Amino acid sequence: MELEQSMSRAQPRVNLWMRNRLKRNIVLYLFLAPGALYYILFHYAPMYGTLIAFQDYNPFQGMMNSPWVGFKHFQAFYDSIYFGRLIRNTFLIGAYSIVFGFTIPIIFALLLHEVKHTKFRTVIQSISYLPHFISTVVVAGLIVTFTSPSTGFINGLLSMFGAGKIDFLREPGWFRTVYISSGVWQTLGWSSIIYFAALTGISPSLYEAADMDGASRWQKIWHISLPGIKPTIITILLLDLGRVMDVGFEKVFLLYNSSTYETADVLSTYVYRSGLVQQQYSFASAVGLFNSVLTFLMIIIFNKLARRLSGYSLW
């Protein structure tokens, strides 16, 4: 009884404190509102639709009246002849993208940091940023044009050196190379910004002390620069590792074709073909949910590994 009375007396104080806090920070909450609405409307609200993964969904019956089938569609995907190929292709493209798309920007940032001529460094940075602002559709169009076996720039160079022409986008063995190398080109400069910013935050006195001790450039990079950006590297690596199975749909869809399904078909494109083309809505939803759960588990696993091995983690 006394506890209830004390809580009832404290409630008006809590309400007053919340109203005062809201008034003081009203501008900050208004800035936060558009982002919060975006995630609520386009990320959290659509999660209700994942229920059809456990139904034999019929658009005419709706979600409330469609029969429940449990894990039927998950089992069908696991038993599918495409299961192994999709998991392999998605993992390999994601892993190769991390290996090259993660390490090359770090190397690029370290090289930029060693450039002492400010204007030259600014020009190089500006040029490297430009591909990031080119849309995926335009990038795919450039790739198709440059790799064309008849009029492509790359095959023209190969012909100059006496090599035979290659149809890069129709030979399965070349798809991953084309996809990953073009991705590195597009994101190299933009991805290096955060590493370069971390490098500029390292105290110059450390480099001056290393110069007095006669350290070479390589020794300064290895013993000062890399340890100085280690927390940043681990944070970005964890974010990338968590998305290793989340290969983007747009670029693969624009570049692949039936002749390259063997190495190019990934979970996201399979969801598109199953759901929108073949109208297997429940099956496609089950595949998409499987991919999301797998990505979530990988984030947790890699976060724990990073905390155990290096002491740094996302949480």
N, C-alpha and C positions, 0 to 999 in steps of 0.2 A: 504494500500500500504506500509506504513512504517512498519507495523507488518510483512508483507511478507518479506521485505528486512532484518529486524532484524533476522527473523528465518533463512533466507538463509545464513546470516553471521555466525549464531551460529551453523549451521549444520556441517561445517568442524571441529569445536572444539569438538563437540560431537563425531564425527567419530574418531578423534585423541585420545580422552579420552578412547573410547572403545577399540581401537587397543592397546594402552598402557596397559590398564587393562588386556586384553587378553594375552599379552606378559608376564606380571608379574605373572599371575596365570595359565599359560599354563599347568603346571604339575598337579595342582588341577583339572582343567577341564578334563585332560586325565584320572585321577582317577575317575571322575564322569561319564565319557562317557559310560563305560560298564553297569553301573546300569541304566542310562537313556535309553540306547538302549533296555535293557531288558524290562523295563516298557512300552516303546513305542511299541515294537514288540509284546509282549505277553499279555499286559493289555489294552492298548489304541486302537491299530489297530483292535483287534478282536471285539471291541464294535460296529463296523460297521455291524457285523453279527447279532446283535440283531434286525435288521430290519425285519428279517424273522418272528419274533413274531407277526407282523402285516400283514403277508401275508399267503396265502396257498402255501407254498414254494414247488417247484418241482425242484429236482436237475437237471433235463434235460432242464428245461426252464431257470434256473438261477435266481438270485435275481432281475435282471432288468426286467424280463418278467413274473415273478410269479404274480398272481392277489393279489391286496390289499384287506384285509378283516377287517381292523380296529381292534377292541377289541374282535373279535369273539372268539379267543382262550383263552383270559383271562376270558371271560364269561363262556366258556365251563369248564374251570378249577374250577371256583367258583361254578358252578352247579354240579360238579362231586361229587360222593358219597365218594370220598377219600379226599376231601378238608379239612373237619374237622379233620380227623385222621392225615393227614400230618402236619397240623399246630400244632395240639396238641403234636404229637410226637417230632417234631422239637423243639418246645418251651420247652417242659419238659426236653428233653435231654440236650439242651443248658443251661437251668436254673439250673438244678442239677449239671452240669459240672462247672458252675460258683460258686455255693454255696460251693461245696466241693473242686473243683480245684483251687479256689481263696483263700479261708480261710485257708486251711490246710498248704500251703506253708508259709503263714505269721506266723502261729503258729510254724512251723518247724524252720523258721529263728529266731524267738524269743528264742526258746529253744537252738539253736546253739549259739546264742549270749551270753547266760548265761553260756555256757561251758567255763571254764577257762583254761583247759588243751589243749594247742594249737595242739599238735600232734593228740590227740584223735579226736578233732573237725575236723582236716584236713582229717582224715581217714573217718569219717562219711560223710563229704561233698563229698569226692571222690566217695564213694559207692553210694550215693544218686544221683549223676550225671549220672552214667552209663546207666540206663534205657533210658535216653533221646536219646542216640546215637544208640539205637536199632531201626531198621526200623519197620514201621507199619505192614508189612507183617510178620515179625518174631514175633512181639508181638501177632498178631492174631493167629499165629501157636502155640505159647506158651499157649494162653488162651484155644484154642481147646484141646490141650493136657492135661492141668491141670484140665479142667472141664469135661473131658470124663467120662460118667457114668460107663464105664467098667474098664478103666485103669488109670483114672485121679487121681492126687494127692489129690485134694480137696474131692472127693467122698471117697477116701481111708481113710481120716481123719474122715469123717462122719461115715463111717462104724465102725471105731474103737470105737466111742462113741455110737454105737447102733442106729444111725439115718439111715433112708433110703436114697438110692442113688437118686440124682437129675440130670436130663438132663438139665443143665443150659441154653444151647444154643438152646433148642427146646421148652422151656416153656416161653411164652411171659412175664410173671411176673418177670422173672429173668434177662431179657436182659439189662434193664437200669442199674441194679446193677452191672452186669459184665462189661458193657461198661464204666461206670463212675469210678468204683473202679480201673480198669486197667489203665484208663487215669490218675488218681491221682498218681498211682504208677509210671507211666512212666515220669510224668512231675514234680513230687514233688521237687526233688533236683534242677533241672534247673530253675524252677519258683522262687525258694527261693533266688536265687543269687542276684537279684536286691534289695530285701528287706534286705538281710544281708549286702549288700554294703551300703544301706541307714542307717542301724543301726550303722555301723562302723564310719559313718560321724557325729554322735552325739557327742558333746563335753564330754569327760570324767569328766570334772569338775562338770557337772550336777549330775552324779552318785555319785561323791565324796561328794557333798553337801547333797544329799539325805541320804548317809550313816551317815553323821554327825548328821542329823536330826532323825536318827533311823528308816528310811524307810525300809520296807521289800522288798523282791525281787518282789513280786506281785505289790506292790505300785510303785516301780521303773518302772516296765513294763507298768503299766497303765498310769502313770503320766509323764513319760519321753520317753520311747521307742516308744509307739504307737503314741503320738503326734508328735514325731520327724520324723516318716515315713508317717505321714498322707498325705502329698502331693503325695508321691509315690503310696500309696494305692489307692487314688482316681483316679490318672491317669491310673493305671493298671485296676481298676474296670471299668472305662468308656470304655476303649478299649475292655474289655471282654463283657460288656453289649451290646456294639454295634454289637458284633458277636454272640449274643444269638441265632439268627435264622440261623446262618451260621455253621451248624453242618458238620464236615468233612465227605466226601464221602467214603474215602478208608476203614477206620476201620469198619464202619457200613456195607459196602458192603461185607467185608471179614467175618463178624460174623453173619449177619442175614440170614434168610431163609424164605420160604413161611409160615412156622408155626409161625413165630414171627413178621410178618408184622404188626400185631395189635399194637405192642408197639415199633417196630424197624424201620418201614418204615418212612423215612424223605424226605424232599423236594429234596435233592440232589440225592438220590437213585431213586426217582420217575422220575426225569428228565432223568437219565440214562436209565431206562426201557422204558420210553416213546419215547425218542429220538433215541437211538441206537438199542434197541431190537425191538420196535414196529415201528420204523422209522417214528414217528410223529414229524418231525423236528420243525415245527412251534409251535406246542403245547408245546413241551419240552422247546423251547426257551422262550415262554411266561411264563411258570412256573419259569424258572431260572431268568428271568427279574423281575418277581413279587417278588421273594425272595431277589434279590439285592436291589430293591427299598425299600422293607420293612426293610432290614438291615440298609440302608442309613438313613431312617427316624428315626429309633431307636437310631442311633448314635447322631443325632441332638437333639432328645427329652431328652435323658439321659445327654447330655452335658449341656443343659439348666437347667435341674433339679439340677445337681451337682453345677453349678455356683450359683443358687439361694439358695441352702441349705447350701453349705459349703464355697463358695467363690472361689473354685478351679474348673478349667475346662481345656479342651484341647485347646480351642481358645476363 
